[in-house]
Amino acid sequence: MAEIDMTEMRSMVRKFPELLTKLKIDQETQDTCVRLGDEGISGISIIGMGGSAIAGLYVQALLRDSATIPIVANQEYSLPAYVDSTWATIAISYSGNTEETLAAHYEAVSRDCHTFTVGSGGNLLSKDNSLGEIKIPSGYQPRAAFPLLFSVVLNLVECLMGFDQTVLKDIGSTLSEKAVKWETSSLTPKVMAEDFAGNVPIFIGSGQLIPVAYRAKTQINENAKTMAFFSEIPESNHNEIESFVTENEFHMQPVFLRSSYEDERIRKRMDITTTLYEEEGYSPIRLSIGSSSRTEEMLALTFYLDLVSVELAHIREVDPVSVEKIMKLKKSLGETT
């Protein structure tokens, strides 16, 4: 892998495809997962915050229709009461010092859960209180480390559930090829970013693309330092749809993330909602990327929108690496970074 400039977000984001295949779970941890799966666990709680939480949300969405036990993403200081010693937990903190994640992880330890930890160091990896510890390379911004975190968390959960582990090598190669094509297409990441300039994008997804919509929102927030929102269909058809009116004082840019795997009712809802927004004077963007699997589709859209967020940062002339307000908040809380 070519050297990555850790001070430049564009450099980190462009390595997304390669980072997907950089890490593997060690054999000892895999054996532990297989043993636990054979013995039987009641559920899996994936603990994390911010950029580290996204991996859990993606895995939860991907395996929703095939999982035979609950997979719960936990973005809190504490765990639900039902998470007990029959559950496995995976605590993810890129820095290893996220206080909410540490609190929930220590609670899992105190409940005798089957605990696993994923991070680059810090307090999360400093104590021998997990069955499996996966160390991530340091130096990345947590949000740029998503491909690293996703790859190991997905394989951990698949292993615990007795599923075949997804091989991400081919997907990584496909994403690299797509990135080249995007730069010569009519909708390059820069062109998409220009559509967002002066508007507030709202990313709308369904099914496994709901966390992709959420990720896009957070990337615009952190990298471009501007407002963005996300919503999901069908839920938003029961409330949010009423807010898209002609006389709206907000400059909203609807972005519909369309999946090749939409069922008939969702497809119809997406199409009708797009038309209704157009009738009110909005110019919805329909974004879809051809893929050979749901996993590839999620990751391709994520990669593309990550690139868009960096381009928007440059248009706005802001530093996509800097997170001054987040750091100020952590300092005020006395949290170790």
Secondary structure, DSSP 4 states (H G I P E B T S, - for coil): -----TT-HHHHHHTHHHHTTS----HHHHHHHHHHHHH--SEEEEE--HHHHHHHHHHHHHTTTT-SS-EEEE-SSS--TT--TTEEEEEEESSS--HHHHHHHHHHHHTT-EEEEEESSTGGGSSS--SEEEEPPSSS-GGGGHHHHHHHHHHHHHHHTTPPPPP-HHHHHHHHHHHHHHTTSSS-HHHHHHHHTTSEEEEEE-GGGHHHHHHHHHHHHHHH-S--EEEETTGGGGTGGGG--TT-SS-EEEEEE--TT--HHHHHHHHHHHHHHHHTT---EEE----SSHHHHHHHHHHHHHHHHHHHHHHTT--SS--HHHHHHHHHHT---
